[in-house]
């Protein structure tokens, strides 16, 4: 018992029976509202607020960390159970089928079984104590009550306008941590289903995350990161994903619009990862929980678990509802779509350029005669850039699959620009990854421990997935008797960096002179469990389509030096900037205007752009105005 002051009633602060916990919420509210009947002074209300603050702060500072440590016991037991099962199965196999097996090996396996059983016995006693004391039903109900109190508090505070910015950060963190504790730390010792109304509780938390994970009033970097990470964790589980899909339509659309904001000037990696999780399970050969090439690697050093898209062990659970919402937003607002995709392409270009630059440094170091050590930090940054590249390409695959009109509809003023940029980036990635003499192939053959995630399979499946989504209609309408090249196919073929050999590489078709000794050629055929027969047939159809129409375009004339664009040196001049009269191809000026209104050459502001026939090109100038 504890007395809060001379005029204060006595409040029990020790553990409460479960029956009282159900009514404590109403009791606290009644305590504050009875007013004159109990003569509650302002000091009493302030004391209760301080008491609540103290309880939440205590959980944030210490209790959650303790729960996290305790929860590792269950994971450790699972690992020992798996190890015991593996050793036992091996022992039984040796006893049955290997009569000539040396007895020393049998003895060592039996000793290992004894060690594992002894360790499991100790952990079982510890787990029994944890189940009775830490993960009890009463503790679970208390945490659920505290979660409801914190959730109600922050929801009320969010309705107070700019004052919401002054909510203590430990309220937001405690909200996320208590929810995580109920879902992962205490569960399954105390199943989440035991909490009365747990489904509605998860929906309330989901709605708060949808509405506030990008709230500009939340300025603390740690709090913003915690909210987006909590949203990402909700996306990863089928149960919590269902709660996200059950929130009101307006909250779901608020979340999607926030995810589709341009990536410039904000932390975008987590938002992009959420979009990838919405798509994972639907893309080309994107049904894996861990990249198949990692499952084929053997060695004494296990891959560290992290949030990497490639090395994670999270089962895919795509959300078709949120995919529809993404399509709805992108098809309804061309300005938002253009700005978002432009930022994705910019970040993809940056991430892949950084990745290739680091690979070249590693290659240069590896061929030196003297022995040189590469810092682990540099290797991890390289692997991170590769993972970012892969995630960005998968987001582009989702957009091209659910809303191909963004790139293919000629009535959309931005479609030509976005299609050209997308083809350019995809061809650059393909060329650098598929070359047998590139730094990518060289570094893979080195088998560097911190670069396990870098491999052909994840990046090539992602790029091929985008190309198949773009060319789907052209493949379905393909007719050898039709000589006119379809629009999207032509956009791919006229890209100066396009090489048909780079696409043929994915099926193991490598030029004989470029095959490296002791290196098995990469092919989707080697991943029969992960790349379906139908997907391989689609790749064959795409190669046939591109090969056929490439022959139709091969007779195009060579551009003279006076007529070539001096920015890309690949396309003819087709646009003039006003008033400075500098010129380039239409694609280059469109790319530039999406970033800056200054002339590429003289930096004078570009007021408008005209074609060679003096007609104004409004789509280019409008795109530049919108994204400025």
C-alpha positions as CSV (number, residue, x, y, z in Angstrom):
1,X,0.0,0.0,0.0
2,X,1.2,3.5,-0.7
3,X,-0.2,6.9,0.4
4,X,0.2,9.7,-2.1
5,X,-0.4,12.5,0.4
6,X,-2.4,13.6,3.4
7,X,-5.6,14.2,1.4
8,X,-5.2,11.4,-1.0
9,X,-6.9,8.0,-0.9
10,X,-4.8,4.9,-0.7
11,X,-4.0,3.3,-4.0
12,X,-2.7,-0.3,-4.4
13,X,0.5,-0.3,-6.4
14,X,1.6,-3.9,-5.9
15,X,0.4,-6.6,-8.3
16,X,-3.4,-6.6,-8.7
17,X,-5.6,-9.7,-9.1
18,X,-6.8,-10.3,-12.7
19,X,-10.4,-9.4,-11.7
20,X,-9.3,-6.0,-10.6
21,X,-7.2,-5.3,-13.6
22,X,-10.2,-5.4,-15.9
23,X,-11.8,-2.6,-13.9
24,X,-8.8,-0.5,-13.2
25,X,-9.2,1.6,-16.3
26,X,-12.7,2.7,-15.3
27,X,-11.5,3.2,-11.7
28,X,-8.8,5.6,-12.7
29,X,-11.2,7.6,-15.0
30,X,-13.8,7.6,-12.2
31,X,-11.2,8.8,-9.7
32,X,-10.4,11.8,-11.9
33,X,-14.1,12.7,-12.7
34,X,-15.8,12.3,-9.3
35,X,-14.6,15.8,-8.4
36,X,-16.6,17.3,-5.6
37,X,-18.0,14.0,-4.3
38,X,-14.5,12.9,-3.1
39,X,-13.0,16.4,-3.0
40,X,-10.1,15.3,-5.2
41,X,-7.7,18.2,-5.4
42,X,-5.6,19.2,-8.4
43,X,-2.6,17.7,-6.6
44,X,-4.3,14.3,-6.6
45,X,-4.9,14.4,-10.3
46,X,-1.3,15.5,-10.9
47,X,0.0,12.7,-8.7
48,X,-2.0,10.1,-10.7
49,X,-0.5,11.5,-13.9
50,X,3.0,11.3,-12.5
51,X,2.3,7.8,-11.3
52,X,1.2,6.8,-14.8
53,X,4.2,8.5,-16.3
54,X,6.5,6.7,-13.9
55,X,5.0,3.3,-14.8
56,X,5.3,3.9,-18.5
57,X,8.9,5.3,-18.1
58,X,9.9,2.3,-16.0
59,X,8.7,-0.1,-18.7
60,X,10.5,1.9,-21.3
61,X,13.8,2.1,-19.4
62,X,14.1,-1.4,-17.9
63,X,11.1,-3.8,-18.1
64,X,11.1,-4.2,-21.9
65,X,14.8,-5.0,-21.9
66,X,14.2,-7.6,-19.3
67,X,11.4,-9.2,-21.3
68,X,13.6,-9.2,-24.3
69,X,16.3,-11.1,-22.5
70,X,13.9,-13.6,-21.1
71,X,12.4,-14.2,-24.5
72,X,15.7,-15.3,-25.9
73,X,15.4,-18.5,-23.8
74,X,12.6,-19.8,-26.0
75,X,14.7,-19.2,-29.1
76,X,17.7,-20.9,-27.5
77,X,15.6,-23.9,-26.6
78,X,14.4,-24.2,-30.1
79,X,17.9,-24.2,-31.5
80,X,18.9,-26.9,-29.0
81,X,15.9,-29.0,-29.9
82,X,16.8,-28.7,-33.6
83,X,20.4,-29.6,-32.9
84,X,19.4,-32.6,-30.8
85,X,17.0,-33.9,-33.5
86,X,19.7,-33.5,-36.2
87,X,22.3,-35.4,-34.2
88,X,19.8,-38.1,-33.1
89,X,18.7,-38.7,-36.7
90,X,22.4,-38.9,-37.9
91,X,23.2,-41.3,-35.0
92,X,20.2,-43.6,-36.0
93,X,21.3,-43.5,-39.6
94,X,24.8,-44.5,-38.8
95,X,23.7,-47.4,-36.5
96,X,21.3,-48.8,-39.1
97,X,23.2,-48.4,-42.4
98,X,26.8,-48.0,-41.5
99,X,28.0,-51.2,-39.8
100,X,31.6,-50.4,-40.5
101,X,31.3,-46.9,-39.0
102,X,34.2,-46.3,-36.5
103,X,33.0,-46.6,-32.9
104,X,34.7,-43.3,-32.0
105,X,32.2,-41.4,-34.2
106,X,29.3,-43.1,-32.6
107,X,30.6,-42.3,-29.2
108,X,31.1,-38.6,-30.0
109,X,27.5,-38.4,-31.4
110,X,26.2,-40.0,-28.2
111,X,28.1,-37.6,-26.1
112,X,26.7,-34.7,-28.1
113,X,23.2,-36.0,-27.5
114,X,23.8,-36.2,-23.8
115,X,25.1,-32.6,-23.7
116,X,22.1,-31.3,-25.6
117,X,19.6,-33.3,-23.4
118,X,21.3,-31.9,-20.2
119,X,21.2,-28.4,-21.6
120,X,17.6,-28.7,-22.5
121,X,16.7,-30.1,-19.1
122,X,18.3,-27.0,-17.5
123,X,16.5,-24.7,-19.9
124,X,13.2,-26.5,-19.3
125,X,13.4,-25.7,-15.6
126,X,14.3,-22.1,-16.3
127,X,11.4,-21.9,-18.8
128,X,9.0,-23.3,-16.2
129,X,10.0,-20.5,-13.9
130,X,9.6,-17.9,-16.7
131,X,6.2,-19.3,-17.6
132,X,5.0,-19.0,-14.0
133,X,6.5,-15.7,-13.0
134,X,7.2,-13.6,-16.1
135,X,4.8,-14.9,-18.8
136,X,1.8,-15.5,-16.5
137,X,-1.7,-14.7,-17.5
138,X,-1.8,-11.9,-14.9
139,X,1.4,-10.3,-16.4
140,X,-0.1,-10.6,-19.8
141,X,-3.4,-8.9,-18.8
142,X,-1.4,-6.1,-17.0
143,X,0.6,-5.4,-20.2
144,X,-2.6,-5.4,-22.3
145,X,-4.1,-2.9,-19.9
146,X,-1.0,-0.7,-20.0
147,X,-1.0,-0.9,-23.8
148,X,-4.6,0.3,-23.9
149,X,-3.8,3.2,-21.5
150,X,-0.8,4.3,-23.6
151,X,-2.7,4.0,-26.8
152,X,-5.7,5.9,-25.5
153,X,-3.3,8.6,-24.2
154,X,-1.4,9.2,-27.5
155,X,-4.6,9.1,-29.5
156,X,-6.1,11.8,-27.4
157,X,-2.9,13.8,-27.6
158,X,-2.8,13.5,-31.4
159,X,-6.1,15.5,-31.5
160,X,-4.5,18.5,-29.8
161,X,-2.9,19.9,-32.9
162,X,0.8,21.0,-32.6
163,X,0.8,20.1,-28.9
164,X,1.2,16.5,-30.0
165,X,4.8,17.3,-30.7
166,X,5.4,17.6,-26.9
167,X,4.3,14.1,-26.0
168,X,7.2,12.4,-24.2
169,X,9.1,10.1,-26.6
170,X,8.8,7.2,-24.2
171,X,5.1,7.1,-24.7
172,X,5.5,6.3,-28.4
173,X,8.3,3.9,-27.8
174,X,6.4,2.1,-25.0
175,X,3.4,1.7,-27.2
176,X,5.5,-0.1,-29.8
177,X,7.5,-2.1,-27.3
178,X,4.5,-3.3,-25.3
179,X,2.7,-4.4,-28.4
180,X,5.9,-6.2,-29.5
181,X,6.2,-7.9,-26.1
182,X,2.6,-9.2,-26.3
183,X,3.1,-10.5,-29.8
184,X,6.5,-12.0,-29.7
185,X,8.1,-12.0,-26.2
186,X,5.3,-13.4,-24.0
187,X,3.6,-15.3,-26.9
188,X,3.4,-18.3,-27.2
189,X,4.0,-19.0,-23.5
190,X,1.0,-16.8,-22.9
191,X,-0.9,-16.8,-26.2
192,X,-2.0,-13.5,-27.5
193,X,-5.4,-14.9,-28.1
194,X,-5.9,-15.0,-24.3
195,X,-6.1,-11.2,-24.2
196,X,-9.8,-10.2,-24.3
197,X,-10.5,-8.2,-27.5
198,X,-6.9,-8.6,-28.8
199,X,-8.1,-8.4,-32.4
200,X,-9.7,-4.9,-31.9
201,X,-6.6,-3.9,-29.9
202,X,-4.3,-4.8,-32.8
203,X,-6.5,-2.9,-35.2
204,X,-6.4,0.2,-33.0
205,X,-2.6,0.0,-32.9
206,X,-2.5,-0.6,-36.6
207,X,-4.6,2.5,-37.2
208,X,-2.4,4.6,-35.1
209,X,0.7,3.4,-37.0
210,X,-1.0,4.1,-40.4
211,X,-2.0,7.6,-39.3
212,X,1.1,8.7,-37.5
213,X,4.2,6.9,-38.8
214,X,4.9,9.9,-41.0
215,X,3.3,12.5,-38.9
216,X,5.3,15.7,-39.3
217,X,4.6,16.6,-35.6
218,X,6.9,13.7,-34.6
219,X,10.3,15.2,-35.1
220,X,12.5,12.9,-32.9
221,X,14.5,10.7,-35.3
222,X,14.4,7.7,-33.0
223,X,10.7,7.9,-32.7
224,X,10.1,8.2,-36.4
225,X,12.4,5.2,-37.0
226,X,10.6,3.2,-34.3
227,X,7.2,3.9,-35.8
228,X,8.2,2.9,-39.4
229,X,9.9,-0.2,-38.1
230,X,6.8,-1.1,-36.1
231,X,4.7,-0.7,-39.3
232,X,7.2,-2.9,-41.1
233,X,6.9,-5.6,-38.4
234,X,3.1,-5.5,-38.8
235,X,3.5,-6.1,-42.5
236,X,5.6,-9.2,-42.0
237,X,3.1,-11.3,-40.0
238,X,-0.2,-12.5,-41.5
239,X,-2.1,-11.8,-38.3
240,X,-0.9,-8.2,-38.0
241,X,-1.2,-7.7,-41.7
242,X,-4.9,-8.6,-41.4
243,X,-5.3,-6.0,-38.7
244,X,-3.7,-3.4,-41.0
245,X,-6.1,-4.3,-43.8
246,X,-9.0,-4.0,-41.3
247,X,-8.3,-0.3,-40.4
248,X,-10.6,2.3,-42.0
249,X,-10.1,3.1,-45.7
250,X,-8.9,6.7,-44.9
251,X,-6.2,5.4,-42.6
252,X,-5.0,2.8,-45.2
253,X,-4.8,5.5,-47.9
254,X,-3.0,7.8,-45.5
255,X,-0.4,5.1,-45.0
256,X,0.0,4.4,-48.8
257,X,0.3,8.1,-49.7
258,X,3.0,8.5,-47.0
259,X,4.9,5.5,-48.4
260,X,4.7,7.0,-52.0
261,X,6.2,10.3,-51.1
262,X,9.4,11.1,-53.0
263,X,12.5,9.7,-51.4
264,X,14.6,12.8,-51.5
265,X,15.3,14.6,-48.2
266,X,14.0,11.8,-46.0
267,X,14.9,8.4,-44.7
268,X,13.5,6.2,-47.3
269,X,15.0,2.7,-46.9
270,X,12.4,1.5,-44.4
271,X,9.5,2.9,-46.4
272,X,10.8,1.2,-49.5
273,X,11.1,-2.1,-47.5
274,X,7.5,-1.9,-46.5
275,X,6.5,-1.6,-50.2
276,X,8.7,-4.6,-51.0
277,X,7.0,-6.6,-48.3
278,X,3.6,-5.7,-49.8
279,X,4.8,-7.2,-53.0
280,X,7.0,-10.1,-51.9
281,X,5.3,-13.4,-53.0
282,X,4.0,-12.0,-56.2
283,X,7.1,-11.0,-58.2
284,X,9.1,-13.0,-60.7
285,X,10.8,-15.9,-58.7
286,X,10.1,-13.8,-55.6
287,X,8.4,-16.4,-53.4
288,X,11.4,-17.3,-51.3
289,X,11.9,-16.4,-47.7
290,X,15.7,-16.4,-48.1
291,X,17.5,-16.1,-51.4
292,X,18.0,-19.7,-52.9
293,X,21.7,-19.1,-53.5
294,X,22.2,-18.7,-49.8
295,X,20.6,-22.1,-49.1
296,X,23.2,-23.7,-51.4
297,X,26.2,-22.3,-49.6
298,X,27.9,-24.4,-46.9
299,X,30.6,-23.4,-44.5
300,X,31.4,-23.0,-40.8
301,X,30.4,-19.4,-40.7
302,X,26.6,-19.0,-40.5
303,X,25.0,-16.0,-42.1
304,X,24.0,-13.4,-39.5
305,X,20.3,-12.7,-39.3
306,X,19.4,-9.1,-40.2
307,X,16.7,-7.1,-41.9
308,X,18.3,-7.6,-45.3
309,X,15.8,-8.5,-48.0
310,X,18.1,-11.2,-49.3
311,X,19.2,-12.9,-46.0
312,X,16.1,-12.5,-44.0
313,X,14.1,-15.6,-43.0
314,X,10.6,-14.1,-43.2
315,X,7.9,-16.0,-45.1
316,X,6.3,-13.9,-47.9
317,X,2.8,-12.6,-47.1
318,X,1.8,-10.2,-49.9
319,X,-1.1,-7.8,-49.5
320,X,-3.3,-7.6,-52.5
321,X,-5.4,-5.0,-50.8
322,X,-2.5,-2.6,-50.3
323,X,-1.3,-3.3,-53.9
324,X,-4.7,-2.1,-55.1
325,X,-4.3,1.0,-52.9
326,X,-0.9,1.7,-54.4
327,X,-2.3,1.4,-57.9
328,X,-5.3,3.7,-57.0
329,X,-3.0,6.4,-55.7
330,X,-0.5,6.2,-58.6
331,X,-3.2,6.1,-61.3
332,X,-5.2,9.0,-59.8
333,X,-2.4,11.5,-59.3
334,X,0.2,11.7,-62.1
335,X,2.2,14.4,-60.3
336,X,2.7,12.2,-57.2
337,X,3.5,9.2,-59.4
338,X,6.1,11.0,-61.5
339,X,7.8,12.5,-58.4
340,X,7.9,9.2,-56.6
341,X,9.2,7.1,-59.5
342,X,11.7,9.8,-60.4
343,X,13.1,9.6,-56.9
344,X,13.1,5.8,-56.9
345,X,15.1,5.8,-60.2
346,X,17.5,8.4,-58.8
347,X,18.1,6.3,-55.6
348,X,18.5,3.2,-57.7
349,X,21.1,4.9,-59.9
350,X,22.9,6.1,-56.8
351,X,22.8,2.7,-54.9
352,X,23.9,0.6,-57.9
353,X,26.7,3.1,-58.8
354,X,28.0,3.0,-55.2
355,X,27.8,-0.8,-55.3
356,X,29.7,-1.2,-58.5
357,X,32.3,1.4,-57.4
358,X,33.0,-0.6,-54.3
359,X,33.2,-3.9,-56.2
360,X,35.8,-2.3,-58.5
361,X,37.9,-1.3,-55.4
362,X,37.6,-4.8,-54.1
363,X,38.7,-6.2,-57.4
364,X,41.7,-3.9,-57.6
365,X,42.8,-4.9,-54.1
366,X,42.4,-8.6,-54.8
367,X,44.7,-8.6,-57.8
368,X,47.5,-6.9,-56.1
369,X,50.6,-9.1,-55.5
370,X,50.8,-8.1,-51.8
371,X,48.2,-9.3,-49.3
372,X,45.7,-6.6,-48.4
373,X,42.9,-6.8,-45.9
374,X,39.6,-5.2,-46.7
375,X,37.7,-3.6,-43.7
376,X,34.6,-5.5,-42.7
377,X,32.8,-2.1,-42.5
378,X,33.4,-1.5,-46.2
379,X,32.2,-4.9,-47.1
380,X,29.0,-4.4,-45.1
381,X,28.3,-1.1,-46.9
382,X,28.8,-2.8,-50.2
383,X,26.3,-5.5,-49.3
384,X,23.9,-2.9,-48.1
385,X,24.1,-1.0,-51.4
386,X,23.3,-4.3,-53.2
387,X,20.4,-4.9,-50.9
388,X,19.0,-1.4,-51.5
389,X,19.4,-1.9,-55.3
390,X,17.5,-5.1,-55.1
391,X,14.7,-3.6,-53.0
392,X,14.3,-0.6,-55.3
393,X,14.1,-2.8,-58.4
394,X,11.4,-4.9,-56.7
395,X,9.3,-1.8,-56.0
396,X,9.6,-0.9,-59.7
397,X,8.5,-4.4,-60.6
398,X,5.4,-4.0,-58.4
399,X,4.6,-0.7,-60.1
400,X,5.1,-2.1,-63.6
401,X,3.0,-5.1,-62.8
402,X,0.0,-3.5,-61.0
403,X,-0.1,-0.3,-63.0
404,X,1.8,-0.8,-66.3
405,X,-0.2,2.2,-67.8
406,X,2.1,4.5,-66.0
407,X,4.9,3.5,-68.4
408,X,2.8,2.4,-71.5
409,X,-0.1,4.8,-71.7
410,X,0.7,7.5,-74.4
411,X,-1.9,9.8,-73.0
412,X,0.1,10.2,-69.8
413,X,2.6,13.0,-70.4
414,X,5.2,11.4,-68.1
415,X,5.0,7.8,-69.5
416,X,7.6,8.3,-72.2
417,X,10.1,9.9,-69.8
418,X,9.6,7.3,-67.1
419,X,9.8,4.4,-69.6
420,X,13.0,5.7,-71.1
421,X,14.7,6.2,-67.7
422,X,13.5,2.8,-66.5
423,X,14.9,1.0,-69.6
424,X,18.2,2.9,-69.2
425,X,18.7,1.8,-65.6
426,X,17.6,-1.8,-66.2
427,X,20.0,-2.2,-69.1
428,X,22.9,-0.7,-67.1
429,X,22.2,-3.2,-64.3
430,X,21.9,-6.1,-66.7
431,X,25.1,-5.3,-68.5
432,X,27.2,-5.0,-65.4
433,X,25.8,-8.1,-63.7
434,X,25.7,-10.5,-66.6
435,X,29.3,-9.9,-67.9
436,X,31.6,-12.8,-67.3
437,X,34.6,-10.5,-67.1
438,X,33.0,-7.8,-64.8
439,X,34.0,-6.9,-61.3
440,X,30.7,-8.5,-60.2
441,X,31.6,-11.9,-61.4
442,X,35.2,-11.5,-60.1
443,X,34.0,-10.7,-56.5
444,X,31.5,-13.5,-56.5
445,X,34.2,-16.0,-57.3
446,X,36.2,-14.7,-54.3
447,X,33.5,-15.9,-51.9
448,X,34.1,-13.2,-49.4
449,X,32.3,-13.9,-46.0
450,X,30.6,-10.5,-45.6
451,X,29.3,-10.5,-49.2
452,X,27.3,-13.8,-49.1
453,X,24.2,-11.9,-50.2
454,X,25.8,-10.7,-53.4
455,X,24.8,-13.1,-56.2
456,X,23.3,-13.2,-59.7
457,X,20.0,-14.8,-58.7
458,X,18.3,-12.1,-56.6
459,X,19.2,-9.1,-58.8
460,X,18.6,-10.8,-62.2
461,X,15.2,-12.2,-61.2
462,X,14.2,-8.7,-60.1
463,X,15.3,-7.0,-63.3
464,X,13.8,-9.7,-65.5
465,X,10.6,-9.3,-63.5
466,X,10.4,-5.6,-64.4
467,X,11.1,-6.3,-68.1
468,X,8.4,-9.0,-68.3
469,X,5.9,-6.7,-66.7
470,X,6.6,-4.0,-69.2
471,X,6.6,-6.3,-72.2
472,X,3.6,-8.4,-71.2
473,X,1.1,-6.9,-73.6
474,X,3.6,-6.9,-76.5
475,X,4.4,-10.6,-75.8
476,X,0.7,-11.5,-75.9
477,X,0.1,-9.6,-79.1
478,X,3.4,-10.7,-80.8
479,X,2.9,-11.8,-84.4
480,X,5.8,-12.4,-86.8
481,X,3.7,-11.1,-89.7
482,X,3.5,-7.7,-88.1
483,X,6.5,-5.6,-88.9
484,X,5.6,-2.5,-86.8
485,X,7.6,-2.5,-83.6
486,X,5.4,-2.1,-80.5
487,X,6.1,1.1,-78.4
488,X,7.5,-0.5,-75.2
489,X,9.6,-3.0,-77.1
490,X,11.0,-0.2,-79.2
491,X,11.8,1.8,-76.1
492,X,13.8,-1.2,-74.8
493,X,15.6,-1.8,-78.1
494,X,16.6,1.8,-78.9
495,X,18.2,2.2,-75.5
496,X,21.8,2.7,-76.4
497,X,23.1,0.4,-73.6
498,X,20.7,-2.5,-74.5
499,X,22.4,-5.8,-75.2
500,X,20.4,-8.9,-76.0
501,X,23.2,-11.1,-74.8
502,X,22.7,-9.7,-71.3
503,X,19.1,-11.1,-71.2
504,X,20.2,-14.4,-72.8
505,X,22.7,-14.8,-70.0
506,X,19.9,-15.6,-67.5
507,X,19.2,-18.9,-69.3
508,X,22.9,-19.8,-69.4
509,X,23.4,-18.6,-73.0
510,X,27.0,-17.3,-72.8
511,X,29.3,-16.6,-75.7
512,X,31.9,-19.3,-75.9
513,X,34.8,-16.9,-75.8
514,X,33.7,-15.4,-72.5
515,X,33.1,-18.5,-70.5
516,X,35.4,-18.6,-67.5
517,X,37.2,-21.8,-66.5
518,X,36.1,-23.4,-63.3
519,X,33.0,-21.1,-63.2
520,X,29.6,-22.7,-63.8
521,X,27.5,-20.5,-66.0
522,X,24.6,-18.9,-64.3
523,X,21.1,-20.1,-65.4
524,X,17.6,-20.0,-64.2
525,X,17.5,-23.7,-65.0
526,X,19.7,-24.3,-62.0
527,X,16.9,-23.1,-59.7
528,X,14.0,-25.3,-60.7
529,X,12.5,-25.1,-57.2
530,X,12.4,-21.3,-57.3
531,X,11.8,-20.4,-61.0
532,X,8.7,-22.1,-62.4
533,X,8.5,-23.6,-65.9
534,X,5.9,-20.9,-66.8
535,X,8.3,-18.2,-65.8
536,X,11.1,-19.6,-67.9
537,X,8.8,-19.9,-70.8
538,X,7.9,-16.2,-70.4
539,X,11.6,-15.4,-70.5
540,X,12.0,-17.4,-73.7
541,X,9.1,-15.5,-75.3
542,X,10.6,-12.2,-74.2
543,X,14.0,-13.1,-75.8
544,X,12.2,-14.2,-79.0
545,X,10.2,-10.9,-79.1
546,X,13.3,-8.7,-78.6
547,X,15.4,-10.8,-81.0
548,X,12.8,-10.6,-83.8
549,X,12.2,-6.8,-83.6
550,X,15.9,-6.1,-83.1
551,X,16.4,-7.3,-86.6
552,X,13.7,-4.9,-87.8
553,X,15.5,-2.0,-86.3
554,X,19.0,-3.0,-87.3
555,X,18.8,-1.1,-90.6
556,X,18.5,2.3,-88.9
557,X,20.9,4.9,-90.2
558,X,23.9,6.2,-88.2
559,X,23.5,9.6,-86.6
560,X,26.0,12.3,-87.7
561,X,28.1,14.0,-85.1
562,X,26.3,17.4,-85.7
563,X,22.9,15.9,-85.0
564,X,23.7,13.8,-82.0
565,X,22.8,14.9,-78.4
566,X,25.8,16.2,-76.6
567,X,24.5,15.0,-73.2
568,X,24.0,11.3,-73.9
569,X,25.8,10.9,-77.3
570,X,23.3,8.3,-78.2
571,X,20.1,9.9,-79.5
572,X,19.5,12.6,-82.1
573,X,18.8,16.2,-81.2
574,X,15.0,16.8,-80.9
575,X,14.5,19.6,-78.4
576,X,15.6,23.2,-78.0
577,X,15.7,25.1,-74.6
578,X,14.3,28.6,-74.5
579,X,15.5,31.3,-74.2
580,X,19.2,30.1,-74.2
581,X,18.7,28.0,-77.4
582,X,20.9,25.1,-76.3
583,X,19.6,21.7,-77.5
584,X,19.6,18.0,-76.7
585,X,17.4,15.0,-77.2
586,X,14.0,15.1,-75.7
587,X,14.7,12.3,-73.2
588,X,17.8,14.0,-71.7
589,X,16.1,17.4,-71.2
590,X,13.1,15.6,-69.7
591,X,15.3,13.8,-67.2
592,X,17.1,17.1,-66.4
593,X,13.9,19.1,-65.9
594,X,12.6,16.6,-63.4
595,X,15.5,17.6,-61.2
596,X,16.3,21.2,-62.1
597,X,14.9,24.1,-64.2
598,X,18.4,25.4,-64.9
599,X,19.8,24.7,-68.4
600,X,22.2,21.8,-68.4
601,X,24.9,23.8,-70.2
602,X,24.7,27.5,-69.2
603,X,22.5,27.2,-66.0
604,X,20.1,29.8,-67.2
605,X,16.5,29.1,-66.2
606,X,14.6,27.2,-68.9
607,X,11.2,28.8,-69.5
608,X,10.0,26.2,-72.0
609,X,11.1,23.6,-74.5
610,X,10.3,23.4,-78.2
611,X,10.8,20.7,-80.8
612,X,12.7,21.0,-84.1
613,X,9.4,22.1,-85.8
614,X,9.0,25.0,-83.3
615,X,6.1,23.4,-81.5
616,X,6.1,23.8,-77.7
617,X,6.5,20.6,-75.8
618,X,4.2,21.2,-72.8
619,X,4.6,17.8,-71.2
620,X,8.3,18.4,-70.6
621,X,7.9,21.9,-69.1
622,X,5.0,20.8,-67.0
623,X,6.9,17.8,-65.6
624,X,9.7,20.1,-64.7
625,X,7.4,22.6,-62.9
626,X,5.7,19.8,-60.9
627,X,8.8,18.2,-59.6
628,X,10.6,21.4,-58.8
